[in-house]
Amino acid sequence: SLQPLAAHVWETTTGRRPFPPLRHNDGVHYVEFSPDGRLILTCGEDERAQLWDVATGRPTVPPFHPGSIVLEGAFSPDGRRVATVSRDFTARVWDVQSGLPLAPPLRDPGSLNFVAFTSDGQSAVTGGSHRLRIWPLPPSRESMEVLRAQARVLSGRWIDERGGMRPLDVAELRKAWEAVSRARASREAK
């Protein structure tokens, strides 16, 4: 259920809400469950999209901020990526684990109001102005652990077991940096 500033989730067997509403600072346009049912994606007029843990109702990563009102979103078939489409005629692809963008913005000169992934997850599909466009996406060559380490190095934060953002201490930052450096050295040696 959508209300102007939040999405509400109800348990179908009890009719109760398992957690408080999933809030945005302005209207919510779109809600979607991940393929495995563990995450909820909300998109809103507050220029952000947010991933929420279905078990707790808490954010799993910092909000995606594409820079314009987020009209819609979609999970990739494997649930590892999210694509969003915004009112500024751009689509973006984000990593579900880190919350970081995985590709430059996909810009279209016409209006965009739809985004999806192809069934193999290798391309994004956008729609608007009476046309569809297919965008091949770069494959990720990094393991999820390396991607997580990169996110920690770039943000200086990590997500704790309750879904809260915590700053890295010096030892944690050094460990993440070393993991990224090892991965880069291994890739360059090939």
Disulfide bonds with the S-S distance in Angstrom:
none
